[in-house]
Amino acid sequence: MVNAEDDYSSTCCLTLRHRGRPVAAATCRVFGPLAEVPLVATREACRRQGHCRVLFAALEARLLKLGVRYVSLPAAPDAVRF
């Protein structure tokens, strides 16, 4: 039996590649109008080059198409509306 807590069907992973190498990644779970982004990581050697900004722009565009209105970042105290 699968618990609701163990259901990862709404989870996706995004990877940003630069010159064929992964430089940033994020995980995302969608719950109707709310999406949770519990993990964002950038390769240490590639930080401060705008890769995370590009990754989030692509994620935001995809979430808007899915009808998501709020993004929850577990490290942030409130959901962010975009």
Distance bins in CASP14 RR format, pairs under 12 A and 6 or more apart:
PFRMAT RR
TARGET T0000
AUTHOR 0000-0000-0000
RMODE 2
METHOD distances of the structure
MODEL  1
1 7 0 0 0 0 0 1 0 0 0 0 0
2 8 0 0 0 0 1 0 0 0 0 0 0
2 9 0 0 0 0 1 0 0 0 0 0 0
4 10 0 0 0 0 0 1 0 0 0 0 0
4 31 0 0 0 0 0 1 0 0 0 0 0
5 29 0 0 0 0 0 1 0 0 0 0 0
7 29 0 0 0 0 1 0 0 0 0 0 0
7 31 0 0 0 0 0 1 0 0 0 0 0
8 27 0 0 0 0 1 0 0 0 0 0 0
8 28 0 0 0 0 0 1 0 0 0 0 0
8 29 1 0 0 1 0 0 0 0 0 0 0
8 30 0 0 0 0 0 1 0 0 0 0 0
8 38 0 0 0 0 0 1 0 0 0 0 0
9 29 0 0 0 0 1 0 0 0 0 0 0
9 30 0 0 0 0 1 0 0 0 0 0 0
9 31 0 0 0 0 0 1 0 0 0 0 0
10 27 0 0 0 0 0 1 0 0 0 0 0
10 28 0 0 0 0 1 0 0 0 0 0 0
10 29 1 0 1 0 0 0 0 0 0 0 0
10 30 1 0 1 0 0 0 0 0 0 0 0
10 31 1 0 0 1 0 0 0 0 0 0 0
10 32 0 0 0 0 1 0 0 0 0 0 0
10 34 0 0 0 0 0 1 0 0 0 0 0
10 35 0 0 0 0 1 0 0 0 0 0 0
10 36 0 0 0 0 1 0 0 0 0 0 0
10 66 0 0 0 0 0 1 0 0 0 0 0
10 68 0 0 0 0 0 1 0 0 0 0 0
11 26 0 0 0 0 0 1 0 0 0 0 0
11 27 1 0 0 1 0 0 0 0 0 0 0
11 28 1 0 0 1 0 0 0 0 0 0 0
11 29 1 0 1 0 0 0 0 0 0 0 0
11 30 0 0 0 0 1 0 0 0 0 0 0
11 31 0 0 0 0 0 1 0 0 0 0 0
11 35 0 0 0 0 0 1 0 0 0 0 0
11 36 0 0 0 0 1 0 0 0 0 0 0
11 37 0 0 0 0 0 1 0 0 0 0 0
11 38 0 0 0 0 1 0 0 0 0 0 0
11 39 0 0 0 0 0 1 0 0 0 0 0
12 25 0 0 0 0 0 1 0 0 0 0 0
12 26 0 0 0 0 1 0 0 0 0 0 0
12 27 1 0 0 1 0 0 0 0 0 0 0
12 28 1 0 1 0 0 0 0 0 0 0 0
12 29 1 0 0 1 0 0 0 0 0 0 0
12 30 1 0 0 1 0 0 0 0 0 0 0
12 35 0 0 0 0 1 0 0 0 0 0 0
12 36 0 0 0 0 0 1 0 0 0 0 0
12 37 0 0 0 0 0 1 0 0 0 0 0
12 38 0 0 0 0 0 1 0 0 0 0 0
12 39 0 0 0 0 0 1 0 0 0 0 0
12 58 0 0 0 0 0 1 0 0 0 0 0
12 59 0 0 0 0 1 0 0 0 0 0 0
12 62 0 0 0 0 1 0 0 0 0 0 0
12 63 0 0 0 0 0 1 0 0 0 0 0
12 66 0 0 0 0 0 1 0 0 0 0 0
13 22 0 0 0 0 0 1 0 0 0 0 0
13 24 0 0 0 0 0 1 0 0 0 0 0
13 25 1 0 0 1 0 0 0 0 0 0 0
13 26 1 0 0 1 0 0 0 0 0 0 0
13 27 1 0 1 0 0 0 0 0 0 0 0
13 28 1 0 0 1 0 0 0 0 0 0 0
13 29 0 0 0 0 0 1 0 0 0 0 0
13 37 0 0 0 0 0 1 0 0 0 0 0
13 38 0 0 0 0 0 1 0 0 0 0 0
13 39 0 0 0 0 1 0 0 0 0 0 0
13 40 0 0 0 0 0 1 0 0 0 0 0
13 41 0 0 0 0 0 1 0 0 0 0 0
13 55 0 0 0 0 0 1 0 0 0 0 0
13 59 0 0 0 0 0 1 0 0 0 0 0
14 22 0 0 0 0 0 1 0 0 0 0 0
14 23 0 0 0 0 0 1 0 0 0 0 0
14 24 0 0 0 0 1 0 0 0 0 0 0
14 25 1 0 0 1 0 0 0 0 0 0 0
14 26 1 0 1 0 0 0 0 0 0 0 0
14 27 1 0 0 1 0 0 0 0 0 0 0
14 28 1 0 0 1 0 0 0 0 0 0 0
14 35 0 0 0 0 0 1 0 0 0 0 0
14 37 0 0 0 0 1 0 0 0 0 0 0
14 39 0 0 0 0 0 1 0 0 0 0 0
14 40 0 0 0 0 1 0 0 0 0 0 0
14 41 0 0 0 0 0 1 0 0 0 0 0
14 51 0 0 0 0 0 1 0 0 0 0 0
14 52 0 0 0 0 0 1 0 0 0 0 0
14 54 0 0 0 0 0 1 0 0 0 0 0
14 55 1 0 0 1 0 0 0 0 0 0 0
14 56 0 0 0 0 1 0 0 0 0 0 0
14 57 0 0 0 0 0 1 0 0 0 0 0
14 58 1 0 0 1 0 0 0 0 0 0 0
14 59 1 0 1 0 0 0 0 0 0 0 0
14 60 0 0 0 0 0 1 0 0 0 0 0
14 61 0 0 0 0 0 1 0 0 0 0 0
14 62 0 0 0 0 1 0 0 0 0 0 0
14 63 0 0 0 0 0 1 0 0 0 0 0
15 21 0 0 0 0 0 1 0 0 0 0 0
15 22 1 0 1 0 0 0 0 0 0 0 0
15 23 0 0 0 0 1 0 0 0 0 0 0
15 24 1 0 0 1 0 0 0 0 0 0 0
15 25 1 0 1 0 0 0 0 0 0 0 0
15 26 0 0 0 0 1 0 0 0 0 0 0
15 27 0 0 0 0 0 1 0 0 0 0 0
15 28 0 0 0 0 0 1 0 0 0 0 0
15 40 0 0 0 0 0 1 0 0 0 0 0
15 41 0 0 0 0 0 1 0 0 0 0 0
15 42 0 0 0 0 0 1 0 0 0 0 0
15 43 0 0 0 0 0 1 0 0 0 0 0
15 51 0 0 0 0 0 1 0 0 0 0 0
15 54 0 0 0 0 0 1 0 0 0 0 0
15 55 0 0 0 0 1 0 0 0 0 0 0
15 58 0 0 0 0 0 1 0 0 0 0 0
15 59 0 0 0 0 0 1 0 0 0 0 0
16 22 1 0 0 1 0 0 0 0 0 0 0
16 23 1 0 1 0 0 0 0 0 0 0 0
16 24 1 0 1 0 0 0 0 0 0 0 0
16 25 1 0 0 1 0 0 0 0 0 0 0
16 26 0 0 0 0 1 0 0 0 0 0 0
16 40 0 0 0 0 0 1 0 0 0 0 0
16 41 0 0 0 0 0 1 0 0 0 0 0
16 42 0 0 0 0 1 0 0 0 0 0 0
16 43 0 0 0 0 1 0 0 0 0 0 0
16 46 0 0 0 0 1 0 0 0 0 0 0
16 49 0 0 0 0 0 1 0 0 0 0 0
16 50 0 0 0 0 1 0 0 0 0 0 0
16 51 1 0 1 0 0 0 0 0 0 0 0
16 52 0 0 0 0 1 0 0 0 0 0 0
16 53 0 0 0 0 0 1 0 0 0 0 0
16 54 1 0 0 1 0 0 0 0 0 0 0
16 55 1 0 1 0 0 0 0 0 0 0 0
16 56 0 0 0 0 1 0 0 0 0 0 0
16 57 0 0 0 0 0 1 0 0 0 0 0
16 58 1 0 0 1 0 0 0 0 0 0 0
16 59 0 0 0 0 1 0 0 0 0 0 0
17 23 1 0 0 1 0 0 0 0 0 0 0
17 24 0 0 0 0 1 0 0 0 0 0 0
17 25 0 0 0 0 1 0 0 0 0 0 0
17 43 0 0 0 0 0 1 0 0 0 0 0
17 46 0 0 0 0 0 1 0 0 0 0 0
17 51 0 0 0 0 1 0 0 0 0 0 0
17 54 0 0 0 0 0 1 0 0 0 0 0
17 55 0 0 0 0 0 1 0 0 0 0 0
17 58 0 0 0 0 0 1 0 0 0 0 0
18 24 0 0 0 0 1 0 0 0 0 0 0
18 42 0 0 0 0 0 1 0 0 0 0 0
18 43 0 0 0 0 1 0 0 0 0 0 0
18 45 0 0 0 0 0 1 0 0 0 0 0
18 46 1 0 0 1 0 0 0 0 0 0 0
18 49 0 0 0 0 1 0 0 0 0 0 0
18 50 0 0 0 0 0 1 0 0 0 0 0
18 51 1 0 0 1 0 0 0 0 0 0 0
18 52 0 0 0 0 0 1 0 0 0 0 0
18 54 0 0 0 0 1 0 0 0 0 0 0
18 55 0 0 0 0 0 1 0 0 0 0 0
19 46 0 0 0 0 0 1 0 0 0 0 0
19 51 0 0 0 0 0 1 0 0 0 0 0
21 43 0 0 0 0 1 0 0 0 0 0 0
21 45 0 0 0 0 1 0 0 0 0 0 0
21 46 0 0 0 0 1 0 0 0 0 0 0
21 51 0 0 0 0 0 1 0 0 0 0 0
22 41 0 0 0 0 1 0 0 0 0 0 0
22 42 0 0 0 0 1 0 0 0 0 0 0
22 43 1 0 0 1 0 0 0 0 0 0 0
22 45 0 0 0 0 0 1 0 0 0 0 0
22 46 0 0 0 0 1 0 0 0 0 0 0
22 51 0 0 0 0 1 0 0 0 0 0 0
22 55 0 0 0 0 0 1 0 0 0 0 0
23 41 0 0 0 0 1 0 0 0 0 0 0
23 42 1 0 0 1 0 0 0 0 0 0 0
23 43 1 0 1 0 0 0 0 0 0 0 0
23 44 0 0 0 0 0 1 0 0 0 0 0
23 45 0 0 0 0 1 0 0 0 0 0 0
23 46 1 0 1 0 0 0 0 0 0 0 0
23 47 0 0 0 0 1 0 0 0 0 0 0
23 48 0 0 0 0 0 1 0 0 0 0 0
23 49 1 0 0 1 0 0 0 0 0 0 0
23 50 0 0 0 0 1 0 0 0 0 0 0
23 51 1 0 1 0 0 0 0 0 0 0 0
23 52 0 0 0 0 1 0 0 0 0 0 0
23 53 0 0 0 0 0 1 0 0 0 0 0
23 54 0 0 0 0 1 0 0 0 0 0 0
23 55 0 0 0 0 1 0 0 0 0 0 0
24 39 0 0 0 0 0 1 0 0 0 0 0
24 40 1 0 0 1 0 0 0 0 0 0 0
24 41 1 0 0 1 0 0 0 0 0 0 0
24 42 1 0 1 0 0 0 0 0 0 0 0
24 43 1 0 0 1 0 0 0 0 0 0 0
24 44 0 0 0 0 0 1 0 0 0 0 0
24 45 0 0 0 0 0 1 0 0 0 0 0
24 46 1 0 0 1 0 0 0 0 0 0 0
24 47 0 0 0 0 1 0 0 0 0 0 0
24 48 0 0 0 0 0 1 0 0 0 0 0
24 49 0 0 0 0 1 0 0 0 0 0 0
24 50 0 0 0 0 1 0 0 0 0 0 0
24 51 1 0 1 0 0 0 0 0 0 0 0
24 52 1 0 1 0 0 0 0 0 0 0 0
24 53 0 0 0 0 1 0 0 0 0 0 0
24 54 1 0 0 1 0 0 0 0 0 0 0
24 55 1 0 1 0 0 0 0 0 0 0 0
24 56 0 0 0 0 1 0 0 0 0 0 0
24 57 0 0 0 0 0 1 0 0 0 0 0
24 58 0 0 0 0 0 1 0 0 0 0 0
24 59 0 0 0 0 0 1 0 0 0 0 0
25 37 0 0 0 0 0 1 0 0 0 0 0
25 38 0 0 0 0 0 1 0 0 0 0 0
25 39 1 0 0 1 0 0 0 0 0 0 0
25 40 1 0 0 1 0 0 0 0 0 0 0
25 41 1 0 1 0 0 0 0 0 0 0 0
25 42 0 0 0 0 1 0 0 0 0 0 0
25 43 0 0 0 0 1 0 0 0 0 0 0
25 46 0 0 0 0 0 1 0 0 0 0 0
25 51 0 0 0 0 1 0 0 0 0 0 0
25 52 0 0 0 0 1 0 0 0 0 0 0
25 55 1 0 0 1 0 0 0 0 0 0 0
25 56 0 0 0 0 0 1 0 0 0 0 0
25 58 0 0 0 0 0 1 0 0 0 0 0
25 59 0 0 0 0 0 1 0 0 0 0 0
26 35 0 0 0 0 0 1 0 0 0 0 0
26 36 0 0 0 0 0 1 0 0 0 0 0
26 37 1 0 1 0 0 0 0 0 0 0 0
26 38 0 0 0 0 1 0 0 0 0 0 0
26 39 1 0 0 1 0 0 0 0 0 0 0
26 40 1 0 1 0 0 0 0 0 0 0 0
26 41 1 0 0 1 0 0 0 0 0 0 0
26 42 0 0 0 0 1 0 0 0 0 0 0
26 51 0 0 0 0 0 1 0 0 0 0 0
26 52 0 0 0 0 1 0 0 0 0 0 0
26 53 0 0 0 0 0 1 0 0 0 0 0
26 54 0 0 0 0 0 1 0 0 0 0 0
26 55 1 0 1 0 0 0 0 0 0 0 0
26 56 1 0 0 1 0 0 0 0 0 0 0
26 57 0 0 0 0 0 1 0 0 0 0 0
26 58 0 0 0 0 1 0 0 0 0 0 0
26 59 1 0 0 1 0 0 0 0 0 0 0
26 60 0 0 0 0 0 1 0 0 0 0 0
26 62 0 0 0 0 0 1 0 0 0 0 0
26 63 0 0 0 0 0 1 0 0 0 0 0
26 71 0 0 0 0 0 1 0 0 0 0 0
26 73 0 0 0 0 0 1 0 0 0 0 0
27 35 0 0 0 0 0 1 0 0 0 0 0
27 36 0 0 0 0 1 0 0 0 0 0 0
27 37 1 0 0 1 0 0 0 0 0 0 0
27 38 1 0 1 0 0 0 0 0 0 0 0
27 39 1 0 1 0 0 0 0 0 0 0 0
27 40 0 0 0 0 1 0 0 0 0 0 0
27 41 0 0 0 0 1 0 0 0 0 0 0
27 55 0 0 0 0 0 1 0 0 0 0 0
27 59 0 0 0 0 0 1 0 0 0 0 0
27 73 0 0 0 0 0 1 0 0 0 0 0
27 74 0 0 0 0 0 1 0 0 0 0 0
28 34 0 0 0 0 0 1 0 0 0 0 0
28 35 1 0 1 0 0 0 0 0 0 0 0
28 36 1 0 0 1 0 0 0 0 0 0 0
28 37 1 0 1 0 0 0 0 0 0 0 0
28 38 0 0 0 0 1 0 0 0 0 0 0
28 39 0 0 0 0 1 0 0 0 0 0 0
28 40 0 0 0 0 1 0 0 0 0 0 0
28 55 0 0 0 0 0 1 0 0 0 0 0
28 56 0 0 0 0 0 1 0 0 0 0 0
28 58 0 0 0 0 0 1 0 0 0 0 0
28 59 1 0 0 1 0 0 0 0 0 0 0
28 60 0 0 0 0 0 1 0 0 0 0 0
28 62 0 0 0 0 1 0 0 0 0 0 0
28 63 1 0 0 1 0 0 0 0 0 0 0
28 66 0 0 0 0 0 1 0 0 0 0 0
28 68 0 0 0 0 1 0 0 0 0 0 0
28 71 0 0 0 0 1 0 0 0 0 0 0
28 72 0 0 0 0 0 1 0 0 0 0 0
28 73 0 0 0 0 0 1 0 0 0 0 0
28 74 0 0 0 0 0 1 0 0 0 0 0
29 35 1 0 0 1 0 0 0 0 0 0 0
29 36 1 0 1 0 0 0 0 0 0 0 0
29 37 0 0 0 0 1 0 0 0 0 0 0
29 38 1 0 0 1 0 0 0 0 0 0 0
29 39 0 0 0 0 0 1 0 0 0 0 0
29 63 0 0 0 0 0 1 0 0 0 0 0
29 66 0 0 0 0 0 1 0 0 0 0 0
29 68 0 0 0 0 0 1 0 0 0 0 0
29 71 0 0 0 0 0 1 0 0 0 0 0
29 72 0 0 0 0 1 0 0 0 0 0 0
29 74 0 0 0 0 0 1 0 0 0 0 0
30 36 0 0 0 0 1 0 0 0 0 0 0
30 37 0 0 0 0 0 1 0 0 0 0 0
30 59 0 0 0 0 0 1 0 0 0 0 0
30 62 0 0 0 0 1 0 0 0 0 0 0
30 63 1 0 0 1 0 0 0 0 0 0 0
30 64 0 0 0 0 0 1 0 0 0 0 0
30 65 0 0 0 0 0 1 0 0 0 0 0
30 66 1 0 0 1 0 0 0 0 0 0 0
30 67 0 0 0 0 1 0 0 0 0 0 0
30 68 1 0 0 1 0 0 0 0 0 0 0
30 69 0 0 0 0 0 1 0 0 0 0 0
30 70 0 0 0 0 0 1 0 0 0 0 0
30 71 0 0 0 0 1 0 0 0 0 0 0
30 72 0 0 0 0 0 1 0 0 0 0 0
31 63 0 0 0 0 0 1 0 0 0 0 0
31 66 0 0 0 0 0 1 0 0 0 0 0
31 67 0 0 0 0 0 1 0 0 0 0 0
31 68 0 0 0 0 1 0 0 0 0 0 0
31 69 0 0 0 0 0 1 0 0 0 0 0
31 70 0 0 0 0 1 0 0 0 0 0 0
31 71 0 0 0 0 0 1 0 0 0 0 0
31 72 0 0 0 0 1 0 0 0 0 0 0
31 79 0 0 0 0 0 1 0 0 0 0 0
32 63 0 0 0 0 0 1 0 0 0 0 0
32 66 1 0 0 1 0 0 0 0 0 0 0
32 67 1 0 0 1 0 0 0 0 0 0 0
32 68 1 0 0 1 0 0 0 0 0 0 0
32 69 0 0 0 0 1 0 0 0 0 0 0
32 70 0 0 0 0 1 0 0 0 0 0 0
32 71 0 0 0 0 0 1 0 0 0 0 0
32 72 0 0 0 0 0 1 0 0 0 0 0
33 63 0 0 0 0 1 0 0 0 0 0 0
33 64 0 0 0 0 0 1 0 0 0 0 0
33 66 0 0 0 0 1 0 0 0 0 0 0
33 67 1 0 0 1 0 0 0 0 0 0 0
33 68 1 0 1 0 0 0 0 0 0 0 0
33 69 1 0 1 0 0 0 0 0 0 0 0
33 70 1 0 0 1 0 0 0 0 0 0 0
33 71 0 0 0 0 0 1 0 0 0 0 0
33 72 0 0 0 0 0 1 0 0 0 0 0
33 79 0 0 0 0 0 1 0 0 0 0 0
33 81 0 0 0 0 0 1 0 0 0 0 0
33 82 0 0 0 0 0 1 0 0 0 0 0
34 63 0 0 0 0 1 0 0 0 0 0 0
34 66 0 0 0 0 0 1 0 0 0 0 0
34 67 0 0 0 0 0 1 0 0 0 0 0
34 68 1 0 0 1 0 0 0 0 0 0 0
34 69 1 0 0 1 0 0 0 0 0 0 0
34 70 1 0 1 0 0 0 0 0 0 0 0
34 71 1 0 0 1 0 0 0 0 0 0 0
34 72 1 0 0 1 0 0 0 0 0 0 0
34 73 0 0 0 0 0 1 0 0 0 0 0
34 79 1 0 0 1 0 0 0 0 0 0 0
34 80 0 0 0 0 0 1 0 0 0 0 0
34 81 0 0 0 0 0 1 0 0 0 0 0
35 56 0 0 0 0 0 1 0 0 0 0 0
35 59 0 0 0 0 1 0 0 0 0 0 0
35 60 0 0 0 0 1 0 0 0 0 0 0
35 62 0 0 0 0 1 0 0 0 0 0 0
35 63 1 0 1 0 0 0 0 0 0 0 0
35 64 0 0 0 0 0 1 0 0 0 0 0
35 65 0 0 0 0 0 1 0 0 0 0 0
35 66 1 0 0 1 0 0 0 0 0 0 0
35 67 0 0 0 0 1 0 0 0 0 0 0
35 68 1 0 1 0 0 0 0 0 0 0 0
35 69 0 0 0 0 1 0 0 0 0 0 0
35 70 1 0 0 1 0 0 0 0 0 0 0
35 71 1 0 1 0 0 0 0 0 0 0 0
35 72 1 0 0 1 0 0 0 0 0 0 0
35 73 0 0 0 0 1 0 0 0 0 0 0
35 74 0 0 0 0 0 1 0 0 0 0 0
35 79 0 0 0 0 1 0 0 0 0 0 0
35 80 0 0 0 0 0 1 0 0 0 0 0
35 81 0 0 0 0 0 1 0 0 0 0 0
35 82 0 0 0 0 0 1 0 0 0 0 0
36 59 0 0 0 0 0 1 0 0 0 0 0
36 63 0 0 0 0 0 1 0 0 0 0 0
36 68 0 0 0 0 0 1 0 0 0 0 0
36 70 0 0 0 0 1 0 0 0 0 0 0
36 71 1 0 0 1 0 0 0 0 0 0 0
36 72 1 0 1 0 0 0 0 0 0 0 0
36 73 1 0 0 1 0 0 0 0 0 0 0
36 74 1 0 0 1 0 0 0 0 0 0 0
36 75 0 0 0 0 0 1 0 0 0 0 0
36 76 0 0 0 0 0 1 0 0 0 0 0
36 79 0 0 0 0 1 0 0 0 0 0 0
36 80 0 0 0 0 0 1 0 0 0 0 0
37 52 0 0 0 0 0 1 0 0 0 0 0
37 55 0 0 0 0 0 1 0 0 0 0 0
37 56 0 0 0 0 1 0 0 0 0 0 0
37 59 1 0 0 1 0 0 0 0 0 0 0
37 60 0 0 0 0 0 1 0 0 0 0 0
37 62 0 0 0 0 0 1 0 0 0 0 0
37 63 0 0 0 0 1 0 0 0 0 0 0
37 68 0 0 0 0 0 1 0 0 0 0 0
37 70 0 0 0 0 0 1 0 0 0 0 0
37 71 1 0 0 1 0 0 0 0 0 0 0
37 72 1 0 0 1 0 0 0 0 0 0 0
37 73 1 0 1 0 0 0 0 0 0 0 0
37 74 0 0 0 0 1 0 0 0 0 0 0
37 75 0 0 0 0 1 0 0 0 0 0 0
37 76 0 0 0 0 1 0 0 0 0 0 0
37 79 0 0 0 0 0 1 0 0 0 0 0
37 80 0 0 0 0 1 0 0 0 0 0 0
37 82 0 0 0 0 0 1 0 0 0 0 0
38 71 0 0 0 0 0 1 0 0 0 0 0
38 72 0 0 0 0 1 0 0 0 0 0 0
38 73 0 0 0 0 1 0 0 0 0 0 0
38 74 1 0 1 0 0 0 0 0 0 0 0
38 75 0 0 0 0 1 0 0 0 0 0 0
38 76 0 0 0 0 0 1 0 0 0 0 0
39 52 0 0 0 0 0 1 0 0 0 0 0
39 55 0 0 0 0 0 1 0 0 0 0 0
39 73 0 0 0 0 0 1 0 0 0 0 0
39 74 0 0 0 0 1 0 0 0 0 0 0
39 75 0 0 0 0 0 1 0 0 0 0 0
40 47 0 0 0 0 0 1 0 0 0 0 0
40 51 0 0 0 0 0 1 0 0 0 0 0
40 52 1 0 0 1 0 0 0 0 0 0 0
40 53 0 0 0 0 0 1 0 0 0 0 0
40 55 1 0 0 1 0 0 0 0 0 0 0
40 56 1 0 0 1 0 0 0 0 0 0 0
40 59 0 0 0 0 1 0 0 0 0 0 0
40 71 0 0 0 0 0 1 0 0 0 0 0
40 73 0 0 0 0 1 0 0 0 0 0 0
40 74 0 0 0 0 0 1 0 0 0 0 0
40 75 0 0 0 0 1 0 0 0 0 0 0
40 76 0 0 0 0 0 1 0 0 0 0 0
41 47 0 0 0 0 0 1 0 0 0 0 0
41 51 0 0 0 0 0 1 0 0 0 0 0
41 52 0 0 0 0 1 0 0 0 0 0 0
41 55 0 0 0 0 1 0 0 0 0 0 0
42 48 0 0 0 0 1 0 0 0 0 0 0
42 49 0 0 0 0 1 0 0 0 0 0 0
42 50 0 0 0 0 1 0 0 0 0 0 0
42 51 1 0 1 0 0 0 0 0 0 0 0
42 52 1 0 1 0 0 0 0 0 0 0 0
42 53 0 0 0 0 0 1 0 0 0 0 0
42 54 0 0 0 0 0 1 0 0 0 0 0
42 55 0 0 0 0 1 0 0 0 0 0 0
42 56 0 0 0 0 0 1 0 0 0 0 0
43 49 0 0 0 0 1 0 0 0 0 0 0
43 51 0 0 0 0 1 0 0 0 0 0 0
43 52 0 0 0 0 0 1 0 0 0 0 0
43 55 0 0 0 0 0 1 0 0 0 0 0
44 51 0 0 0 0 0 1 0 0 0 0 0
45 51 0 0 0 0 0 1 0 0 0 0 0
46 52 0 0 0 0 1 0 0 0 0 0 0
46 54 0 0 0 0 0 1 0 0 0 0 0
46 55 0 0 0 0 0 1 0 0 0 0 0
47 53 0 0 0 0 0 1 0 0 0 0 0
49 55 0 0 0 0 0 1 0 0 0 0 0
50 56 0 0 0 0 1 0 0 0 0 0 0
50 57 0 0 0 0 1 0 0 0 0 0 0
51 57 0 0 0 0 0 1 0 0 0 0 0
51 58 0 0 0 0 0 1 0 0 0 0 0
52 58 0 0 0 0 0 1 0 0 0 0 0
52 59 0 0 0 0 0 1 0 0 0 0 0
53 59 0 0 0 0 0 1 0 0 0 0 0
53 60 0 0 0 0 0 1 0 0 0 0 0
54 60 0 0 0 0 0 1 0 0 0 0 0
54 61 0 0 0 0 0 1 0 0 0 0 0
55 61 0 0 0 0 0 1 0 0 0 0 0
55 62 0 0 0 0 0 1 0 0 0 0 0
56 62 0 0 0 0 0 1 0 0 0 0 0
56 63 0 0 0 0 1 0 0 0 0 0 0
56 71 0 0 0 0 1 0 0 0 0 0 0
56 73 0 0 0 0 0 1 0 0 0 0 0
56 80 0 0 0 0 0 1 0 0 0 0 0
56 82 0 0 0 0 1 0 0 0 0 0 0
57 63 0 0 0 0 0 1 0 0 0 0 0
57 64 0 0 0 0 0 1 0 0 0 0 0
57 82 0 0 0 0 0 1 0 0 0 0 0
58 64 0 0 0 0 0 1 0 0 0 0 0
58 65 0 0 0 0 0 1 0 0 0 0 0
59 65 0 0 0 0 0 1 0 0 0 0 0
59 66 0 0 0 0 0 1 0 0 0 0 0
59 68 0 0 0 0 1 0 0 0 0 0 0
59 71 0 0 0 0 1 0 0 0 0 0 0
59 73 0 0 0 0 0 1 0 0 0 0 0
59 82 0 0 0 0 0 1 0 0 0 0 0
60 66 0 0 0 0 0 1 0 0 0 0 0
60 67 0 0 0 0 0 1 0 0 0 0 0
60 68 0 0 0 0 1 0 0 0 0 0 0
60 69 0 0 0 0 0 1 0 0 0 0 0
60 70 0 0 0 0 0 1 0 0 0 0 0
60 71 1 0 0 1 0 0 0 0 0 0 0
60 80 0 0 0 0 0 1 0 0 0 0 0
60 81 0 0 0 0 0 1 0 0 0 0 0
60 82 1 0 0 1 0 0 0 0 0 0 0
61 67 0 0 0 0 0 1 0 0 0 0 0
61 68 0 0 0 0 0 1 0 0 0 0 0
61 82 0 0 0 0 0 1 0 0 0 0 0
62 68 0 0 0 0 1 0 0 0 0 0 0
62 71 0 0 0 0 0 1 0 0 0 0 0
63 69 0 0 0 0 1 0 0 0 0 0 0
63 70 0 0 0 0 1 0 0 0 0 0 0
63 71 1 0 0 1 0 0 0 0 0 0 0
63 72 0 0 0 0 0 1 0 0 0 0 0
63 80 0 0 0 0 0 1 0 0 0 0 0
63 81 0 0 0 0 0 1 0 0 0 0 0
63 82 0 0 0 0 1 0 0 0 0 0 0
64 70 0 0 0 0 0 1 0 0 0 0 0
64 71 0 0 0 0 0 1 0 0 0 0 0
64 81 0 0 0 0 0 1 0 0 0 0 0
64 82 1 0 0 1 0 0 0 0 0 0 0
67 82 0 0 0 0 0 1 0 0 0 0 0
68 79 0 0 0 0 0 1 0 0 0 0 0
68 80 0 0 0 0 0 1 0 0 0 0 0
68 81 0 0 0 0 0 1 0 0 0 0 0
68 82 0 0 0 0 1 0 0 0 0 0 0
69 79 0 0 0 0 1 0 0 0 0 0 0
69 80 0 0 0 0 0 1 0 0 0 0 0
69 81 1 0 0 1 0 0 0 0 0 0 0
69 82 1 0 0 1 0 0 0 0 0 0 0
70 76 0 0 0 0 0 1 0 0 0 0 0
70 78 0 0 0 0 1 0 0 0 0 0 0
70 79 1 0 1 0 0 0 0 0 0 0 0
70 80 1 0 0 1 0 0 0 0 0 0 0
70 81 1 0 1 0 0 0 0 0 0 0 0
70 82 0 0 0 0 1 0 0 0 0 0 0
71 78 0 0 0 0 0 1 0 0 0 0 0
71 79 1 0 0 1 0 0 0 0 0 0 0
71 80 1 0 1 0 0 0 0 0 0 0 0
71 81 0 0 0 0 1 0 0 0 0 0 0
71 82 1 0 0 1 0 0 0 0 0 0 0
72 78 0 0 0 0 1 0 0 0 0 0 0
72 79 1 0 1 0 0 0 0 0 0 0 0
72 80 1 0 0 1 0 0 0 0 0 0 0
72 81 0 0 0 0 0 1 0 0 0 0 0
72 82 0 0 0 0 0 1 0 0 0 0 0
73 79 0 0 0 0 1 0 0 0 0 0 0
73 80 1 0 0 1 0 0 0 0 0 0 0
73 82 0 0 0 0 0 1 0 0 0 0 0
74 80 0 0 0 0 0 1 0 0 0 0 0
END
